[in-house]
Amino acid sequence: MNKDCAIDHVKEKEEEEDSDDEETDDEEFMSYLTEMFVRLLGELKDSNKNEQKQIIEEVNGILDEMERKELESVLSDELSNKIHKMIKEKKLSMENAILLLKHIGYLKTLKRINIYDFEKISLGERIDKMNAEEEEKKEEKNKKLLADLCECYLLLTYRPSYEFISASCILCILKVASRKDETEEVQKDVEIALLALRYISQYFKVPEELYLNEIREIIKYHQKHHNLTSLAYQSAWQFLVNRMVYDNSPVEVIANELHFAREAISELEELTKCIDWKKNGDQMKEMEEENLLEKWITTLNIYFRGCEIRKKEHVVLIESIIQMLRAAKDYCSGISEKCIELLITVSYNTSVEIEDLLKCGAVCMALGEINRLDFMKTSVEDYLQFFENICERLKKVNKKENEETKRKETKRKVFDRLEEEGYEDCIIGFSCCIVDEEYRNIFFVQRIEDYFVHC
């Protein structure tokens, strides 16, 4: 039974039991998908290796049809324990188990499902042990198995341990990610490999010689041939930009050779257009585009924390962020909050000149929101942090005469804009209206001068 037949079987069963209803009840449909999933899973232990592969393809098809809520209910420790038991009793081959586990890890990322403590349950420990045994082999290692084990671990573990990630692990996954065959099966393998790499935290140091040439070629090849999915392409950038935290050497490659800002502008604008921002909030959480947009914002946050190269494209990139924030602010709090956090990071970055923040509309956007929102809204605090960073930078006297002249000119421009919008009156109004004893409000009052620009 293939994926389409499995879904048809589910629909036929619905029609039999709900023949008097014009529409199928969502909860009943959900239970049928789960029922099919459990039944197919049960068939694995009585099937041979080839039959198991076909059943797993059907299982993966059923999982694809499930919404986030249902996936969370079936992707449990109980499922992991069942899979581990079948492997242990030799009723499920490790090769086929990996097919299922990698797809579960893929859906976990796609639907934003957290699977906690995978490394502590029996199946996670088994994968860890198998990986260690393969790593310790003195003769030639099974690179495909190593790549598969590492991908499963990275995709399914909430916080991958540094002990698990090795040079062999990274090289094996990059080899898979570098494949250029355009068949559907290979492209899926490439996407999963890049997705696994993005989970290697920015706080994990990876020597440049292990990754830079390979990931550079993957990104360049996509820029020319557009062979990757949007998620795979974002994942490649996420892995590379993460490396900037410990290693400054890829900054030049990222900013100037691979043109990160230009690529990010294109991706943000396309995703912003794809989303219907006025949809119901709960529905939007399931949208692939929103998930991908949040991933790009996370990547940009790391980029602006580490990139000290001044680029003309940064102004346009910040304009794209502002456009996205304007679209999301009344409809999607998750994205709008991340955008504001990103603007705070940008305001810290000395390679982004304050005059650029004026030019691209960031200052006007923040001013408008401060005047519009009540002080008790958390986002107002974030906008105030944005202005505090600007004020702090404008206070720093520059020893170079021409730079000091430029600073004073910029300071005057910012002051005029703030005065025009009644910024100081607004801040003073906040301080006068505070009557509660929340720590954040007391903290704000004590530092009120930090938010003012004086000429």
Steps between C-alpha positions, in 0.01 A plus 500: 500500500656833394445841661204592278331164561547539874337843498221374271435218745466752781259712296291194401467403863390852588234496231364167624467617860393859427280448195229726642737791557599745228838570662735268686562594859865602546544303821365184342728543200785551741417174680492310169844629407630391839326166463664446160837606643475253790381217274778548247757526777375168638550334160873578501599225742347225283647621169828442321750777428357599161142494627605712798642767270169522314300514824725777634439702184126466570552591867693810397214590264250473788722719718512762223120525510486566875467845649736616773273403790460143380870464423584607855274224630658220292866611509541395861750311715268203464555500123878523546489209745299289253749568222791418732338175611449390138865581418622316810292192419622515136145552375592832339823563311705802607504619139121516490477646850724785383261571208218549749704692758643749248151576371375551856790739560417685180135544603608605848679797342234572240211504751704638793453205733729468802620149582671524837765268646526275193866437587396361841253237379606156381482579127708816538757313708515224237570751221765666717667163568490392133654832398780464758574144385519608136724796589740271689557265206861506387421364155292697250184637660152453355448865400138454394410345836688776683313767304165328567567463873618861533200635309256304718670622815518866395142510371341323797703632793384824657852609600768290326802428722842617387641152571289348223599748227837412350703586191384174339137588578524842332696374198260210439193725512664760275578227247129414484404869482741555209330251267369665183282223356157657443295184561231539766660246733843665491354849543315380810826357637672835433224694675508277808882520515494882492217503751711288736801733457296803607459336843873520563485793738683828449663424835673192359837582341557335163847536341479688170676226304215259583220698340574828321582379147213251495227728633622786279462277193154382608378861529670612176356207308149585620542867410578390145268200455228547770515130587414522872165544672450825692540314830821326387649830377418677826653208693826528305521870590407428863789254536748741336390813688507305829872453448557879528453482876831322558682560173524839331658361183175417314367857540670619179370196309148543637471876445701561183541176309164333563307830539298398804316833532385489137378141536323572831320801347366282219386222737334738750311689232375180338387348831334824617293503180401133540342540844140612546564699818131546582438128543406361839805486727469127577484416131808706428704298747465204266622690199827389351579855384470643850727230637757570229476875556578457869803289411630778273452757778700279738779473241498878445529557874820295511629669184458853638662397828814385318532695174700823531527558123304802379285405200272722291256207487454522878277807458272312260510194726387706800225650282382142430496430874295816559257400224460157659449654845231735369318206340522275807463735798120485534456137396797286596664578833765228459651650187456864606679437832788330319520794256526747789774288662679506166478881481655519849790284376537721192511814717794350693696432182745786441541403132138611452515878524228682691434712192422171321240423767341838428517445125341153501210600726597310815495812719161615366355153547614481862375854573160421356466188712608674821231764443242238408550238770432502872814489715387178667543320167829309499576612144527864616790402724668344198457815291643703790801268505545580132512874580726446800756333274483791255534758776797318649677493164431870437658594835837351410738776392726412206863617505513535121380846406307397188332211682408725792345753261299222339387373843373846597312536173334162548422585861324818388296305240392245761420772753287690247309187404435406864390853586270510198326182616471608866729219614621652829149602605390144435782358716430747780133408475588135555699583814220714646235234444680216680319405820582129538818351642610274216878478484514596134317827564724601791800407287369721221442806722851480647658509153268746327787730381647210304211528255552869419715661229628846595653742252 
